[in-house]
Amino acid sequence: MGVTVNGEREILGIWAGDGAEGARFWLQVFSEPKNRGVKDVFIAVCDWLKGLPEAITTTWQSERWCSSASCT
């Protein structure tokens, strides 16, 4: 789910993996909405899925990634 800058909620897509989701899988997942016009991600919430932070920063060239303990 995504929330626009106007506060509207939108479903970005539904993806299913085979249980071995890594950076390559997540990169494909995030590339799809980016190719459809999603310009940036301001907040991403996850449970530390393997490769997910790297896929987000690669897709949207984010300069920071924050965990519950610190920001880099």
PQR file with spaces between the fields and no chain letter, atoms N, CA, C, O and H, PARSE charges and radii, in Angstrom:
ATOM       1  N    MET     1       0.838   -1.161    0.000 -0.4000 1.5000
ATOM       2  CA   MET     1       0.000    0.000    0.000 -0.0000 2.0000
ATOM       3  C    MET     1       0.893    1.236    0.000  0.5500 1.7000
ATOM       4  O    MET     1       1.955    1.244    0.621 -0.5500 1.4000
ATOM       5  N    GLY     2       0.469    2.241   -0.676 -0.4000 1.5000
ATOM       6  CA   GLY     2       1.172    3.513   -0.679 -0.0000 2.0000
ATOM       7  C    GLY     2       0.212    4.619   -0.287  0.5500 1.7000
ATOM       8  O    GLY     2      -1.001    4.476   -0.434 -0.5500 1.4000
ATOM       9  H    GLY     2      -0.394    2.234   -1.181  0.4000 1.0000
ATOM      10  N    VAL     3       0.743    5.703    0.204 -0.4000 1.5000
ATOM      11  CA   VAL     3      -0.044    6.876    0.549 -0.0000 2.0000
ATOM      12  C    VAL     3       0.527    8.040   -0.241  0.5500 1.7000
ATOM      13  O    VAL     3       1.725    8.315   -0.173 -0.5500 1.4000
ATOM      14  H    VAL     3       1.729    5.819    0.324  0.4000 1.0000
ATOM      15  N    THR     4      -0.322    8.718   -0.983 -0.4000 1.5000
ATOM      16  CA   THR     4       0.133    9.848   -1.788 -0.0000 2.0000
ATOM      17  C    THR     4       0.410   11.055   -0.900  0.5500 1.7000
ATOM      18  O    THR     4       0.075   11.051    0.285 -0.5500 1.4000
ATOM      19  H    THR     4      -1.295    8.494   -1.038  0.4000 1.0000
ATOM      20  N    VAL     5       1.020   12.086   -1.473 -0.4000 1.5000
ATOM      21  CA   VAL     5       1.284   13.308   -0.706 -0.0000 2.0000
ATOM      22  C    VAL     5      -0.016   13.995   -0.304  0.5500 1.7000
ATOM      23  O    VAL     5      -0.017   14.855    0.577 -0.5500 1.4000
ATOM      24  H    VAL     5       1.292   12.090   -2.435  0.4000 1.0000
ATOM      25  N    ASN     6      -1.124   13.621   -0.945 -0.4000 1.5000
ATOM      26  CA   ASN     6      -2.440   14.170   -0.587 -0.0000 2.0000
ATOM      27  C    ASN     6      -3.165   13.313    0.438  0.5500 1.7000
ATOM      28  O    ASN     6      -4.307   13.607    0.792 -0.5500 1.4000
ATOM      29  H    ASN     6      -1.123   12.923   -1.661  0.4000 1.0000
ATOM      30  N    GLY     7      -2.512   12.245    0.925 -0.4000 1.5000
ATOM      31  CA   GLY     7      -3.102   11.387    1.942 -0.0000 2.0000
ATOM      32  C    GLY     7      -3.997   10.286    1.398  0.5500 1.7000
ATOM      33  O    GLY     7      -4.656    9.594    2.174 -0.5500 1.4000
ATOM      34  H    GLY     7      -1.584   12.006    0.638  0.4000 1.0000
ATOM      35  N    GLU     8      -4.037   10.110    0.090 -0.4000 1.5000
ATOM      36  CA   GLU     8      -4.855    9.052   -0.504 -0.0000 2.0000
ATOM      37  C    GLU     8      -4.095    7.732   -0.483  0.5500 1.7000
ATOM      38  O    GLU     8      -2.915    7.688   -0.832 -0.5500 1.4000
ATOM      39  H    GLU     8      -3.502   10.672   -0.541  0.4000 1.0000
ATOM      40  N    ARG     9      -4.766    6.658   -0.077 -0.4000 1.5000
ATOM      41  CA   ARG     9      -4.138    5.336   -0.035 -0.0000 2.0000
ATOM      42  C    ARG     9      -4.345    4.628   -1.368  0.5500 1.7000
ATOM      43  O    ARG     9      -5.432    4.671   -1.945 -0.5500 1.4000
ATOM      44  H    ARG     9      -5.724    6.695    0.206  0.4000 1.0000
ATOM      45  N    GLU    10      -3.294    3.980   -1.848 -0.4000 1.5000
ATOM      46  CA   GLU    10      -3.356    3.255   -3.107 -0.0000 2.0000
ATOM      47  C    GLU    10      -2.671    1.901   -2.953  0.5500 1.7000
ATOM      48  O    GLU    10      -1.638    1.788   -2.294 -0.5500 1.4000
ATOM      49  H    GLU    10      -2.411    3.945   -1.379  0.4000 1.0000
ATOM      50  N    ILE    11      -3.256    0.879   -3.565 -0.4000 1.5000
ATOM      51  CA   ILE    11      -2.622   -0.432   -3.609 -0.0000 2.0000
ATOM      52  C    ILE    11      -1.618   -0.396   -4.760  0.5500 1.7000
ATOM      53  O    ILE    11      -1.992   -0.133   -5.903 -0.5500 1.4000
ATOM      54  H    ILE    11      -4.095    0.970   -4.101  0.4000 1.0000
ATOM      55  N    LEU    12      -0.365   -0.654   -4.466 -0.4000 1.5000
ATOM      56  CA   LEU    12       0.687   -0.592   -5.481 -0.0000 2.0000
ATOM      57  C    LEU    12       0.845   -1.901   -6.234  0.5500 1.7000
ATOM      58  O    LEU    12       1.342   -1.908   -7.360 -0.5500 1.4000
ATOM      59  H    LEU    12      -0.061   -0.868   -3.537  0.4000 1.0000
ATOM      60  N    GLY    13       0.434   -3.006   -5.634 -0.4000 1.5000
ATOM      61  CA   GLY    13       0.546   -4.299   -6.290 -0.0000 2.0000
ATOM      62  C    GLY    13       0.528   -5.420   -5.281  0.5500 1.7000
ATOM      63  O    GLY    13       0.562   -5.199   -4.070 -0.5500 1.4000
ATOM      64  H    GLY    13       0.030   -3.000   -4.719  0.4000 1.0000
ATOM      65  N    ILE    14       0.476   -6.626   -5.808 -0.4000 1.5000
ATOM      66  CA   ILE    14       0.544   -7.825   -4.974 -0.0000 2.0000
ATOM      67  C    ILE    14       1.586   -8.742   -5.599  0.5500 1.7000
ATOM      68  O    ILE    14       1.512   -9.070   -6.783 -0.5500 1.4000
ATOM      69  H    ILE    14       0.449   -6.805   -6.791  0.4000 1.0000
ATOM      70  N    TRP    15       2.562   -9.155   -4.784 -0.4000 1.5000
ATOM      71  CA   TRP    15       3.643  -10.008   -5.270 -0.0000 2.0000
ATOM      72  C    TRP    15       3.756  -11.211   -4.349  0.5500 1.7000
ATOM      73  O    TRP    15       3.575  -11.097   -3.137 -0.5500 1.4000
ATOM      74  H    TRP    15       2.622   -8.888   -3.822  0.4000 1.0000
ATOM      75  N    ALA    16       4.053  -12.348   -4.924 -0.4000 1.5000
ATOM      76  CA   ALA    16       4.252  -13.558   -4.132 -0.0000 2.0000
ATOM      77  C    ALA    16       5.593  -14.168   -4.504  0.5500 1.7000
ATOM      78  O    ALA    16       5.909  -14.343   -5.681 -0.5500 1.4000
ATOM      79  H    ALA    16       4.200  -12.440   -5.909  0.4000 1.0000
ATOM      80  N    GLY    17       6.370  -14.484   -3.490 -0.4000 1.5000
ATOM      81  CA   GLY    17       7.669  -15.113   -3.714 -0.0000 2.0000
ATOM      82  C    GLY    17       7.582  -16.610   -3.470  0.5500 1.7000
ATOM      83  O    GLY    17       6.520  -17.158   -3.172 -0.5500 1.4000
ATOM      84  H    GLY    17       6.113  -14.342   -2.534  0.4000 1.0000
ATOM      85  N    ASP    18       8.718  -17.240   -3.604 -0.4000 1.5000
ATOM      86  CA   ASP    18       8.769  -18.692   -3.415 -0.0000 2.0000
ATOM      87  C    ASP    18       9.361  -19.076   -2.063  0.5500 1.7000
ATOM      88  O    ASP    18       9.665  -20.245   -1.827 -0.5500 1.4000
ATOM      89  H    ASP    18       9.580  -16.794   -3.846  0.4000 1.0000
ATOM      90  N    GLY    19       9.525  -18.101   -1.179 -0.4000 1.5000
ATOM      91  CA   GLY    19      10.090  -18.361    0.131 -0.0000 2.0000
ATOM      92  C    GLY    19      11.570  -18.044    0.227  0.5500 1.7000
ATOM      93  O    GLY    19      12.136  -18.030    1.320 -0.5500 1.4000
ATOM      94  H    GLY    19       9.279  -17.151   -1.370  0.4000 1.0000
ATOM      95  N    ALA    20      12.199  -17.790   -0.911 -0.4000 1.5000
ATOM      96  CA   ALA    20      13.631  -17.482   -0.926 -0.0000 2.0000
ATOM      97  C    ALA    20      13.853  -16.057   -1.413  0.5500 1.7000
ATOM      98  O    ALA    20      14.770  -15.793   -2.191 -0.5500 1.4000
ATOM      99  H    ALA    20      11.739  -17.802   -1.799  0.4000 1.0000
ATOM     100  N    GLU    21      13.008  -15.139   -0.949 -0.4000 1.5000
ATOM     101  CA   GLU    21      13.098  -13.761   -1.410 -0.0000 2.0000
ATOM     102  C    GLU    21      14.374  -13.109   -0.909  0.5500 1.7000
ATOM     103  O    GLU    21      14.686  -13.150    0.281 -0.5500 1.4000
ATOM     104  H    GLU    21      12.263  -15.352   -0.317  0.4000 1.0000
ATOM     105  N    GLY    22      15.097  -12.517   -1.823 -0.4000 1.5000
ATOM     106  CA   GLY    22      16.321  -11.805   -1.494 -0.0000 2.0000
ATOM     107  C    GLY    22      16.324  -10.476   -2.221  0.5500 1.7000
ATOM     108  O    GLY    22      15.287  -10.017   -2.699 -0.5500 1.4000
ATOM     109  H    GLY    22      14.843  -12.483   -2.790  0.4000 1.0000
ATOM     110  N    ALA    23      17.485   -9.864   -2.304 -0.4000 1.5000
ATOM     111  CA   ALA    23      17.610   -8.539   -2.914 -0.0000 2.0000
ATOM     112  C    ALA    23      17.096   -8.515   -4.350  0.5500 1.7000
ATOM     113  O    ALA    23      16.454   -7.545   -4.754 -0.5500 1.4000
ATOM     114  H    ALA    23      18.328  -10.237   -1.916  0.4000 1.0000
ATOM     115  N    ARG    24      17.366   -9.559   -5.126 -0.4000 1.5000
ATOM     116  CA   ARG    24      16.916   -9.585   -6.527 -0.0000 2.0000
ATOM     117  C    ARG    24      15.390   -9.560   -6.614  0.5500 1.7000
ATOM     118  O    ARG    24      14.823   -8.818   -7.416 -0.5500 1.4000
ATOM     119  H    ARG    24      17.888  -10.347   -4.798  0.4000 1.0000
ATOM     120  N    PHE    25      14.731  -10.368   -5.792 -0.4000 1.5000
ATOM     121  CA   PHE    25      13.265  -10.391   -5.773 -0.0000 2.0000
ATOM     122  C    PHE    25      12.713   -9.016   -5.413  0.5500 1.7000
ATOM     123  O    PHE    25      11.831   -8.498   -6.099 -0.5500 1.4000
ATOM     124  H    PHE    25      15.192  -10.971   -5.140  0.4000 1.0000
ATOM     125  N    TRP    26      13.233   -8.423   -4.334 -0.4000 1.5000
ATOM     126  CA   TRP    26      12.720   -7.127   -3.885 -0.0000 2.0000
ATOM     127  C    TRP    26      13.019   -6.027   -4.895  0.5500 1.7000
ATOM     128  O    TRP    26      12.228   -5.095   -5.044 -0.5500 1.4000
ATOM     129  H    TRP    26      13.949   -8.843   -3.777  0.4000 1.0000
ATOM     130  N    LEU    27      14.139   -6.119   -5.586 -0.4000 1.5000
ATOM     131  CA   LEU    27      14.447   -5.131   -6.620 -0.0000 2.0000
ATOM     132  C    LEU    27      13.408   -5.191   -7.737  0.5500 1.7000
ATOM     133  O    LEU    27      12.990   -4.151   -8.246 -0.5500 1.4000
ATOM     134  H    LEU    27      14.782   -6.876   -5.465  0.4000 1.0000
ATOM     135  N    GLN    28      12.990   -6.390   -8.122 -0.4000 1.5000
ATOM     136  CA   GLN    28      11.936   -6.525   -9.134 -0.0000 2.0000
ATOM     137  C    GLN    28      10.616   -5.955   -8.623  0.5500 1.7000
ATOM     138  O    GLN    28       9.898   -5.280   -9.361 -0.5500 1.4000
ATOM     139  H    GLN    28      13.330   -7.235   -7.709  0.4000 1.0000
ATOM     140  N    VAL    29      10.299   -6.229   -7.355 -0.4000 1.5000
ATOM     141  CA   VAL    29       9.059   -5.728   -6.763 -0.0000 2.0000
ATOM     142  C    VAL    29       9.041   -4.203   -6.790  0.5500 1.7000
ATOM     143  O    VAL    29       8.042   -3.609   -7.195 -0.5500 1.4000
ATOM     144  H    VAL    29      10.882   -6.777   -6.755  0.4000 1.0000
ATOM     145  N    PHE    30      10.126   -3.559   -6.366 -0.4000 1.5000
ATOM     146  CA   PHE    30      10.140   -2.094   -6.300 -0.0000 2.0000
ATOM     147  C    PHE    30      10.311   -1.437   -7.656  0.5500 1.7000
ATOM     148  O    PHE    30       9.903   -0.290   -7.837 -0.5500 1.4000
ATOM     149  H    PHE    30      10.938   -4.041   -6.036  0.4000 1.0000
ATOM     150  N    SER    31      10.902   -2.135   -8.609 -0.4000 1.5000
ATOM     151  CA   SER    31      11.058   -1.571   -9.949 -0.0000 2.0000
ATOM     152  C    SER    31       9.711   -1.400  -10.643  0.5500 1.7000
ATOM     153  O    SER    31       9.518   -0.450  -11.401 -0.5500 1.4000
ATOM     154  H    SER    31      11.233   -3.067   -8.461  0.4000 1.0000
ATOM     155  N    GLU    32       8.788   -2.308  -10.389 -0.4000 1.5000
ATOM     156  CA   GLU    32       7.484   -2.235  -11.052 -0.0000 2.0000
ATOM     157  C    GLU    32       6.732   -0.937  -10.727  0.5500 1.7000
ATOM     158  O    GLU    32       6.347   -0.228  -11.657 -0.5500 1.4000
ATOM     159  H    GLU    32       8.944   -3.080   -9.772  0.4000 1.0000
ATOM     160  N    PRO    33       6.504   -0.591   -9.446 -0.5600 1.5000
ATOM     161  CA   PRO    33       5.809    0.681   -9.181  0.2800 2.0000
ATOM     162  C    PRO    33       6.626    1.895   -9.627  0.5500 1.7000
ATOM     163  O    PRO    33       6.054    2.900  -10.050 -0.5500 1.4000
ATOM     164  N    LYS    34       7.946    1.815   -9.538 -0.4000 1.5000
ATOM     165  CA   LYS    34       8.763    2.940  -10.004 -0.0000 2.0000
ATOM     166  C    LYS    34       8.549    3.162  -11.498  0.5500 1.7000
ATOM     167  O    LYS    34       8.420    4.299  -11.951 -0.5500 1.4000
ATOM     168  H    LYS    34       8.411    0.999   -9.194  0.4000 1.0000
ATOM     169  N    ASN    35       8.512    2.076  -12.254 -0.4000 1.5000
ATOM     170  CA   ASN    35       8.281    2.180  -13.694 -0.0000 2.0000
ATOM     171  C    ASN    35       6.876    2.675  -14.018  0.5500 1.7000
ATOM     172  O    ASN    35       6.635    3.185  -15.112 -0.5500 1.4000
ATOM     173  H    ASN    35       8.616    1.153  -11.886  0.4000 1.0000
ATOM     174  N    ARG    36       5.944    2.528  -13.071 -0.4000 1.5000
ATOM     175  CA   ARG    36       4.581    3.026  -13.262 -0.0000 2.0000
ATOM     176  C    ARG    36       4.410    4.450  -12.729  0.5500 1.7000
ATOM     177  O    ARG    36       3.307    4.994  -12.783 -0.5500 1.4000
ATOM     178  H    ARG    36       6.140    2.113  -12.182  0.4000 1.0000
ATOM     179  N    GLY    37       5.482    5.064  -12.216 -0.4000 1.5000
ATOM     180  CA   GLY    37       5.402    6.469  -11.848 -0.0000 2.0000
ATOM     181  C    GLY    37       5.632    6.823  -10.397  0.5500 1.7000
ATOM     182  O    GLY    37       5.613    8.007  -10.061 -0.5500 1.4000
ATOM     183  H    GLY    37       6.378    4.622  -12.173  0.4000 1.0000
ATOM     184  N    VAL    38       5.850    5.849   -9.511 -0.4000 1.5000
ATOM     185  CA   VAL    38       6.161    6.183   -8.114 -0.0000 2.0000
ATOM     186  C    VAL    38       7.533    6.836   -8.112  0.5500 1.7000
ATOM     187  O    VAL    38       8.518    6.225   -8.526 -0.5500 1.4000
ATOM     188  H    VAL    38       5.865    4.887   -9.785  0.4000 1.0000
ATOM     189  N    LYS    39       7.599    8.085   -7.644 -0.4000 1.5000
ATOM     190  CA   LYS    39       8.835    8.853   -7.747 -0.0000 2.0000
ATOM     191  C    LYS    39       9.749    8.724   -6.543  0.5500 1.7000
ATOM     192  O    LYS    39      10.964    8.866   -6.681 -0.5500 1.4000
ATOM     193  H    LYS    39       6.799    8.582   -7.307  0.4000 1.0000
ATOM     194  N    ASP    40       9.197    8.457   -5.363 -0.4000 1.5000
ATOM     195  CA   ASP    40      10.036    8.409   -4.169 -0.0000 2.0000
ATOM     196  C    ASP    40       9.325    7.644   -3.067  0.5500 1.7000
ATOM     197  O    ASP    40       8.103    7.489   -3.084 -0.5500 1.4000
ATOM     198  H    ASP    40       8.210    8.341   -5.251  0.4000 1.0000
ATOM     199  N    VAL    41      10.102    7.172   -2.117 -0.4000 1.5000
ATOM     200  CA   VAL    41       9.585    6.511   -0.927 -0.0000 2.0000
ATOM     201  C    VAL    41      10.104    7.300    0.267  0.5500 1.7000
ATOM     202  O    VAL    41      11.313    7.460    0.430 -0.5500 1.4000
ATOM     203  H    VAL    41      11.094    7.298   -2.102  0.4000 1.0000
ATOM     204  N    PHE    42       9.210    7.785    1.088 -0.4000 1.5000
ATOM     205  CA   PHE    42       9.620    8.563    2.245 -0.0000 2.0000
ATOM     206  C    PHE    42       9.745    7.692    3.492  0.5500 1.7000
ATOM     207  O    PHE    42      10.635    7.906    4.314 -0.5500 1.4000
ATOM     208  H    PHE    42       8.227    7.655    0.955  0.4000 1.0000
ATOM     209  N    ILE    43       8.858    6.713    3.632 -0.4000 1.5000
ATOM     210  CA   ILE    43       8.898    5.803    4.772 -0.0000 2.0000
ATOM     211  C    ILE    43       8.601    4.396    4.265  0.5500 1.7000
ATOM     212  O    ILE    43       7.633    4.181    3.537 -0.5500 1.4000
ATOM     213  H    ILE    43       8.135    6.539    2.964  0.4000 1.0000
ATOM     214  N    ALA    44       9.429    3.458    4.650 -0.4000 1.5000
ATOM     215  CA   ALA    44       9.183    2.046    4.350 -0.0000 2.0000
ATOM     216  C    ALA    44       9.226    1.283    5.670  0.5500 1.7000
ATOM     217  O    ALA    44      10.161    1.441    6.456 -0.5500 1.4000
ATOM     218  H    ALA    44      10.216    3.633    5.241  0.4000 1.0000
ATOM     219  N    VAL    45       8.235    0.473    5.904 -0.4000 1.5000
ATOM     220  CA   VAL    45       8.163   -0.303    7.131 -0.0000 2.0000
ATOM     221  C    VAL    45       8.311   -1.771    6.757  0.5500 1.7000
ATOM     222  O    VAL    45       7.588   -2.281    5.901 -0.5500 1.4000
ATOM     223  H    VAL    45       7.476    0.344    5.266  0.4000 1.0000
ATOM     224  N    CYS    46       9.259   -2.447    7.409 -0.4000 1.5000
ATOM     225  CA   CYS    46       9.467   -3.856    7.106 -0.0000 2.0000
ATOM     226  C    CYS    46       9.971   -4.572    8.352  0.5500 1.7000
ATOM     227  O    CYS    46      10.297   -3.943    9.359 -0.5500 1.4000
ATOM     228  H    CYS    46       9.847   -2.034    8.104  0.4000 1.0000
ATOM     229  N    ASP    47      10.029   -5.881    8.268 -0.4000 1.5000
ATOM     230  CA   ASP    47      10.526   -6.672    9.395 -0.0000 2.0000
ATOM     231  C    ASP    47      11.881   -7.282    9.050  0.5500 1.7000
ATOM     232  O    ASP    47      12.127   -8.459    9.313 -0.5500 1.4000
ATOM     233  H    ASP    47       9.764   -6.392    7.450  0.4000 1.0000
ATOM     234  N    TRP    48      12.741   -6.486    8.471 -0.4000 1.5000
ATOM     235  CA   TRP    48      14.111   -6.852    8.119 -0.0000 2.0000
ATOM     236  C    TRP    48      14.201   -8.067    7.200  0.5500 1.7000
ATOM     237  O    TRP    48      15.001   -8.977    7.416 -0.5500 1.4000
ATOM     238  H    TRP    48      12.541   -5.529    8.257  0.4000 1.0000
ATOM     239  N    LEU    49      13.369   -8.054    6.186 -0.4000 1.5000
ATOM     240  CA   LEU    49      13.446   -9.097    5.178 -0.0000 2.0000
ATOM     241  C    LEU    49      14.774   -8.980    4.450  0.5500 1.7000
ATOM     242  O    LEU    49      15.220   -7.875    4.140 -0.5500 1.4000
ATOM     243  H    LEU    49      12.719   -7.315    6.010  0.4000 1.0000
ATOM     244  N    LYS    50      15.398  -10.096    4.179 -0.4000 1.5000
ATOM     245  CA   LYS    50      16.715  -10.116    3.557 -0.0000 2.0000
ATOM     246  C    LYS    50      16.687   -9.391    2.199  0.5500 1.7000
ATOM     247  O    LYS    50      15.878   -9.712    1.329 -0.5500 1.4000
ATOM     248  H    LYS    50      15.035  -10.993    4.430  0.4000 1.0000
ATOM     249  N    GLY    51      17.568   -8.427    2.040 -0.4000 1.5000
ATOM     250  CA   GLY    51      17.710   -7.711    0.787 -0.0000 2.0000
ATOM     251  C    GLY    51      16.752   -6.557    0.589  0.5500 1.7000
ATOM     252  O    GLY    51      16.922   -5.784   -0.354 -0.5500 1.4000
ATOM     253  H    GLY    51      18.226   -8.165    2.747  0.4000 1.0000
ATOM     254  N    LEU    52      15.746   -6.410    1.444 -0.4000 1.5000
ATOM     255  CA   LEU    52      14.752   -5.355    1.249 -0.0000 2.0000
ATOM     256  C    LEU    52      15.339   -3.954    1.400  0.5500 1.7000
ATOM     257  O    LEU    52      15.087   -3.113    0.537 -0.5500 1.4000
ATOM     258  H    LEU    52      15.607   -7.038    2.210  0.4000 1.0000
ATOM     259  N    PRO    53      16.104   -3.658    2.443 -0.5600 1.5000
ATOM     260  CA   PRO    53      16.679   -2.311    2.541  0.2800 2.0000
ATOM     261  C    PRO    53      17.562   -1.958    1.337  0.5500 1.7000
ATOM     262  O    PRO    53      17.511   -0.834    0.839 -0.5500 1.4000
ATOM     263  N    GLU    54      18.358   -2.902    0.878 -0.4000 1.5000
ATOM     264  CA   GLU    54      19.233   -2.655   -0.268 -0.0000 2.0000
ATOM     265  C    GLU    54      18.418   -2.386   -1.533  0.5500 1.7000
ATOM     266  O    GLU    54      18.785   -1.528   -2.336 -0.5500 1.4000
ATOM     267  H    GLU    54      18.399   -3.816    1.282  0.4000 1.0000
ATOM     268  N    ALA    55      17.320   -3.113   -1.713 -0.4000 1.5000
ATOM     269  CA   ALA    55      16.476   -2.916   -2.897 -0.0000 2.0000
ATOM     270  C    ALA    55      15.817   -1.544   -2.879  0.5500 1.7000
ATOM     271  O    ALA    55      15.702   -0.898   -3.921 -0.5500 1.4000
ATOM     272  H    ALA    55      17.022   -3.810   -1.060  0.4000 1.0000
ATOM     273  N    ILE    56      15.384   -1.095   -1.707 -0.4000 1.5000
ATOM     274  CA   ILE    56      14.773    0.235   -1.603 -0.0000 2.0000
ATOM     275  C    ILE    56      15.792    1.316   -1.951  0.5500 1.7000
ATOM     276  O    ILE    56      15.507    2.206   -2.753 -0.5500 1.4000
ATOM     277  H    ILE    56      15.478   -1.619   -0.861  0.4000 1.0000
ATOM     278  N    THR    57      16.974    1.240   -1.352 -0.4000 1.5000
ATOM     279  CA   THR    57      17.973    2.278   -1.610 -0.0000 2.0000
ATOM     280  C    THR    57      18.488    2.225   -3.042  0.5500 1.7000
ATOM     281  O    THR    57      18.856    3.262   -3.595 -0.5500 1.4000
ATOM     282  H    THR    57      17.205    0.517   -0.701  0.4000 1.0000
ATOM     283  N    THR    58      18.524    1.048   -3.658 -0.4000 1.5000
ATOM     284  CA   THR    58      18.941    0.943   -5.058 -0.0000 2.0000
ATOM     285  C    THR    58      17.883    1.512   -5.989  0.5500 1.7000
ATOM     286  O    THR    58      18.207    2.239   -6.928 -0.5500 1.4000
ATOM     287  H    THR    58      18.226    0.205   -3.209  0.4000 1.0000
ATOM     288  N    THR    59      16.632    1.188   -5.739 -0.4000 1.5000
ATOM     289  CA   THR    59      15.546    1.624   -6.622 -0.0000 2.0000
ATOM     290  C    THR    59      15.351    3.126   -6.585  0.5500 1.7000
ATOM     291  O    THR    59      15.180    3.751   -7.631 -0.5500 1.4000
ATOM     292  H    THR    59      16.369    0.597   -4.976  0.4000 1.0000
ATOM     293  N    TRP    60      15.373    3.709   -5.415 -0.4000 1.5000
ATOM     294  CA   TRP    60      15.093    5.138   -5.288 -0.0000 2.0000
ATOM     295  C    TRP    60      16.315    5.940   -4.841  0.5500 1.7000
ATOM     296  O    TRP    60      16.154    7.078   -4.400 -0.5500 1.4000
ATOM     297  H    TRP    60      15.512    3.201   -4.565  0.4000 1.0000
ATOM     298  N    GLN    61      17.515    5.400   -4.937 -0.4000 1.5000
ATOM     299  CA   GLN    61      18.753    6.083   -4.570 -0.0000 2.0000
ATOM     300  C    GLN    61      18.639    6.833   -3.250  0.5500 1.7000
ATOM     301  O    GLN    61      19.089    7.973   -3.131 -0.5500 1.4000
ATOM     302  H    GLN    61      17.646    4.476   -5.296  0.4000 1.0000
ATOM     303  N    SER    62      18.037    6.188   -2.266 -0.4000 1.5000
ATOM     304  CA   SER    62      17.924    6.794   -0.943 -0.0000 2.0000
ATOM     305  C    SER    62      19.308    6.927   -0.329  0.5500 1.7000
ATOM     306  O    SER    62      20.176    6.077   -0.531 -0.5500 1.4000
ATOM     307  H    SER    62      17.671    5.263   -2.362  0.4000 1.0000
ATOM     308  N    GLU    63      19.499    7.983    0.411 -0.4000 1.5000
ATOM     309  CA   GLU    63      20.772    8.195    1.059 -0.0000 2.0000
ATOM     310  C    GLU    63      20.767    7.703    2.498  0.5500 1.7000
ATOM     311  O    GLU    63      21.832    7.577    3.102 -0.5500 1.4000
ATOM     312  H    GLU    63      18.793    8.673    0.575  0.4000 1.0000
ATOM     313  N    ARG    64      19.605    7.423    3.060 -0.4000 1.5000
ATOM     314  CA   ARG    64      19.518    7.010    4.462 -0.0000 2.0000
ATOM     315  C    ARG    64      18.630    5.794    4.603  0.5500 1.7000
ATOM     316  O    ARG    64      17.659    5.614    3.868 -0.5500 1.4000
ATOM     317  H    ARG    64      18.740    7.525    2.569  0.4000 1.0000
ATOM     318  N    TRP    65      18.982    4.982    5.547 -0.4000 1.5000
ATOM     319  CA   TRP    65      18.140    3.856    5.945 -0.0000 2.0000
ATOM     320  C    TRP    65      18.140    3.843    7.459  0.5500 1.7000
ATOM     321  O    TRP    65      19.200    3.822    8.085 -0.5500 1.4000
ATOM     322  H    TRP    65      19.771    5.128    6.144  0.4000 1.0000
ATOM     323  N    CYS    66      16.958    3.856    8.048 -0.4000 1.5000
ATOM     324  CA   CYS    66      16.844    3.888    9.503 -0.0000 2.0000
ATOM     325  C    CYS    66      16.300    2.561   10.015  0.5500 1.7000
ATOM     326  O    CYS    66      15.374    1.983    9.445 -0.5500 1.4000
ATOM     327  H    CYS    66      16.097    3.873    7.539  0.4000 1.0000
ATOM     328  N    SER    67      16.889    2.106   11.082 -0.4000 1.5000
ATOM     329  CA   SER    67      16.334    0.961   11.797 -0.0000 2.0000
ATOM     330  C    SER    67      15.686    1.498   13.054  0.5500 1.7000
ATOM     331  O    SER    67      15.660    2.707   13.287 -0.5500 1.4000
ATOM     332  H    SER    67      17.641    2.575   11.544  0.4000 1.0000
ATOM     333  N    SER    68      15.170    0.604   13.852 -0.4000 1.5000
ATOM     334  CA   SER    68      14.559    1.066   15.103 -0.0000 2.0000
ATOM     335  C    SER    68      15.636    1.578   16.064  0.5500 1.7000
ATOM     336  O    SER    68      15.326    2.252   17.046 -0.5500 1.4000
ATOM     337  H    SER    68      15.192   -0.377   13.663  0.4000 1.0000
ATOM     338  N    ALA    69      16.902    1.257   15.778 -0.4000 1.5000
ATOM     339  CA   ALA    69      17.984    1.657   16.683 -0.0000 2.0000
ATOM     340  C    ALA    69      18.753    2.873   16.189  0.5500 1.7000
ATOM     341  O    ALA    69      19.193    3.694   16.993 -0.5500 1.4000
ATOM     342  H    ALA    69      17.154    0.710   14.981  0.4000 1.0000
ATOM     343  N    SER    70      18.923    2.998   14.869 -0.4000 1.5000
ATOM     344  CA   SER    70      19.737    4.110   14.375 -0.0000 2.0000
ATOM     345  C    SER    70      19.479    4.369   12.900  0.5500 1.7000
ATOM     346  O    SER    70      18.816    3.583   12.222 -0.5500 1.4000
ATOM     347  H    SER    70      18.566    2.331   14.216  0.4000 1.0000
ATOM     348  N    CYS    71      20.001    5.459   12.424 -0.4000 1.5000
ATOM     349  CA   CYS    71      19.926    5.801   11.008 -0.0000 2.0000
ATOM     350  C    CYS    71      21.329    5.817   10.426  0.5500 1.7000
ATOM     351  O    CYS    71      22.290    6.192   11.097 -0.5500 1.4000
ATOM     352  H    CYS    71      20.540    6.098   12.975  0.4000 1.0000
ATOM     353  N    THR    72      21.435    5.398    9.149 -0.4000 1.5000
ATOM     354  CA   THR    72      22.741    5.416    8.474 -0.0000 2.0000
ATOM     355  C    THR    72      22.713    6.368    7.318  0.5500 1.7000
ATOM     356  O    THR    72      23.717    6.525    6.623 -0.5500 1.4000
ATOM     357  H    THR    72      20.655    5.093    8.603  0.4000 1.0000
